Amino acid sequence: MRKSSIILVAAAIAALPASAALAHHGWAGQENDKVTVLEGKIEAVRYRNPHGEIDLTSGGRKWQVTLAPITRMESRGITEAVLKPGTTVRLEGHRNLDLSRWEMKANAITIGGKTTSLR
């Protein structure tokens, strides 16, 4: 292998972690200047890393909501046992700029009258 090929391969490998992080933190496409509030029942829960997610029915629509990292939620009392399908929740956050997608990143969740920051 020529020296230039080795350098090219090494540079590509070095860039992989950065590209994965950029793909994961792709929230530039959200309405940061507007807060969206949803209230409804949890339909499904995905309690996994890197972030928890729930499907929620609100206003006759099924929303996919991204929550906080699991360790942050657990340290604030939002455990998997708390996020049960059928539970009514209130969420505040920022929806996707693509209004054809019913997606939101939640900044706060209210369950049973208790509001918890997810930031």
Buried (B, 14 or more C-beta within 10 A) or exposed (E): EEEEEEEEEEEEEEEEEEEEEEEEEEEEEBBEEEEBEBEBEBBEBEBEEEBBBBBBEBEEEEBBBBBBEBEBBBEEEBEEEBBEEEBEBBBBBBBBEEEEEBBBBBBBBBBEEEEBEBE
